[in-house]
Amino acid sequence: MRSPLHCNCGQRIFSRDVTQQGYHQRRFGPSYVYVRFRCSRCKRLGEHFIRQEDWEEGLLNEEVSEISQNERRRFEAMGKITVAEMADFHFKLEKLTSISPPRNEQSKR
């Protein structure tokens, strides 16, 4: 994936910030995608010209996720992590002496 668009202040530009988008066609040489935006942090107007070959719609997406829909549903069903779960995890980490793969991973080998 290409690097996301940023304002001069450093804020990442998302699709909600875009005010105008279009194609700048040229007879010779590369064509460009024109993106005009208003930064959500500094409120300045800005614009970017990106080569059409380098353009991806995903540049303006807010959520980049590598998990599948099934994994997402499973995590949502688990609910939020509680303070008690975090404390238990902390104490288990303190007792940890070595790192080994989980039991189900060992059985696959």
Order of alpha helices (4+ residues) and beta strands (2+ residues): beta-beta-beta-alpha-alpha-alpha
